[in-house]
Amino acid sequence: MLAEFKTVQQYGSTEIVIRRSRFIGHAISIASEQEAIAFIERIKKENSTATHNCSAYIFGESDEFQKQSDDGEPSGTAGKPILEVIKHQGLKNIAVVVTRYFGGIMLGAGGLIRAYTDGAVAGIDAACPIRQVLHQEVWVHIDYTWLGKIENELRNRQILMGETQFTDKVIVSCLPFYTDKDTFVAWMTDLTQGQALIDLGDALYKEHPITKG
């Protein structure tokens, strides 16, 4: 599993107009190549009267699944620019469709490339790019007397917390970065003077904003 990757948070769609043609960018995160194919077919069905529904997707840890479609536009003027936008932004596990409703003015090859590039960027922006960062769930079993100190230390270190369970003991779900899991366990053991029972749960991705600048 990747330590982190960039994708989009949700389905997004927005429209831009270029020389009277309407270009609608659609983007969504995907969990499989089949989801990408199904998404593209859904957008085509919803926009069945459009002149073109051009698309591209990338899926897999090593971007091993990639496909693009010009959907009737001149070769290399639509699907490839959409795919290049995805690659340039460093996104993974994403499908993008740019729908075109022809407005009567020919754009030429260069104009089409710019238009589909801009449509892809607009759709991705509408879908809210994010970082998916791998975390390790760590269950820390402690006496109630330790709870306040541990919560304070976790906040100070900006370590995410999950569910806290209250039984005869307190069970705190901590979510350090996956790459820091061994260091975290050692730190927690030292912090609680060896009194905590520590279990490892699942590795899971959590959303983080993309820092600009």
N, C-alpha and C positions, 0 to 999 in steps of 0.2 A: 504494500500500500504506500502511496506517495505521502510524504510528510505534509505537503499542502499543494493545492492547485487552484487556479482561477476558473470560475464558471459564472453563471448568472443565477440570481436568486429565485426568479419567478418567470412566468410567461410575460412577455412584453411586446407591445405592438405600437407603432406610430407611423404617421404618414408625412411624406414630404412631396412637394410638387416641383418638377423640373421641366421647364418649357412645355407646360400644359399636360405632361404625363404625370400620373399619380404613382408614386412608389411607396409601398407599404412594407416596412421592415417588421418581421416577426422573429422572435428568438425565445428559446426555452432550454433549460438544462435537461439532459437525458441520462438514463441509467443503463441504456443498452442501445445497440445499433437498431434493433427492432423499434424502439421508442422513437428514434429519429425518423425512420421510414414512415411510421404511423403518423407522426406530427406533420411531416411534409404532405402526406396524402390528405390529412384533415384540412390543412390550409388550402390545398388545391380545391377540395370539395366546397369549402366555404367561399372561395373566390373563383368559382367555375366560369364566370363570365370575364375574368381578367384576360389580358392579352398573353401574359407570361407569369408563371410562378417559379422563379429561379431559386436554387437552394444549394446549401452545402452543410456538411456536418463533420465533426471530429469526435471520436470516442476512443477511450482506452488509455491506460497509464502511459503508454509510449505513442499515443496518437495512431495506433495501428489500424483503426477503422476511419477512413476518410472517403468522402464522395462529394461530387459537385454536379450540378445540372444547369445547363443554359436554357433548358425548356423552350427551345425554338429561337432564342436570340442567337446572333452570330457567334460562332465558336470562340470561347475565351473571353467574351465580353460581360458575362454575368456570373456564372457559377464560380469561376476562378477568382474574380475579385472578391466575392463573398468569402470564399475559403481563405484568401489572403488576409482579410480583415480579422478573421478568427485567429489565424496564426500570429499576426502582428500584435494582437492584444494578449497573446499567450493564454488563450482560453482552451479549456478541455471540456469534454462531455457536454456538447452544445450543438443544437441544430438551429439554422437560420434560413428563413425564406424571405425573399424580397418579391413581392407581388407588383406587377406593373399593369396599369390601365393606360393604354396608349392615348395620347392627347392630340395626335395628328401631326406632330413635328418630328422629323427624323433627327436623331442625336449623333449618328456616326459612331464608329467603334470607340473612339476616345471618350465621347460623351456618355456612351453606355457604361463604360468601365467606371467612370467617375460617379455616375448615377447609382449604379448597383453597390459601389463602395459606400457611398453616402447613405443609401438605404439600409445596408447591413449595420453600419455604425449606429444609425438611429434606432434600429430595432434592438440592438444589444444594449444601448444606453437605457432604453425603456424597460428592459428586463433586469436592470440593476446588477452590474458585475460585482462579484464578491470573491473572497478567498475562503476555500474550504480547508480547514486546518485539522490535522489528525491529533486527537487527544486520547489519553489513556484513562479510563475510569478506574479509580482507586478507592476501594471501600475501607474506611478507617473506623475501627470499633474502639470506642473509648468510654471511660467513666464520665459521668455528667460534669465532674469538676474540671475536665479539660476543655469543655465545649467553647467557652468564651475565648480562651487563649488561642485555640486552633482557628476559630472563625476570624479572629483579629489578624492572625498571622497570614491566613489565606488571602484576606482582603489586602493586606499590605503588599503581598507579592503578586497581587492581581491574578490569582489562580481561580479558575472557574469552579463553581460548586454546583452539584446536582441535588438530588433529593436527600434530605436528612430524615432518618428514621429514629423514632424514640421507643425503645423497649426497656429491658433492664439495663441495657447499655445504649449509648448514642452511636448511631452508624452514620458517618458523614461521607457522602459521595463527592470525591474530589476529581477534578478533570485537568490535570497538568498536560502540557504538550507531550505527545507520544515520545518525542526524542529526549524528553527530560524525565521519563518515568522512573528510571533507576535512581537518579539524583533525588527525585522527590521522595521516594520511599526511604532512602537513607536519611534525608532531612527530617521527615515525619517521625521516623524511629528515634532520632536524636532529640527532636522537640518534645516528644512524650516520654523521654527517658526509658524507652523500650517497653512502655506499658500498653501501647496500642497494638491491636491485632489488625494486620493489614492484608487485604485480599485484592487481587487484580481482577477487574471486570473486563469489559469489552473495549476494543479500540473503536473509536467513532469520530466522524467528522463533525465539526461545529463551524458555523458561519462566522466570519470576521470581515469587517469592512476593509476596503482597499484604501490604503493610505496614499494620498496624492502628494506630489512634491518631493 
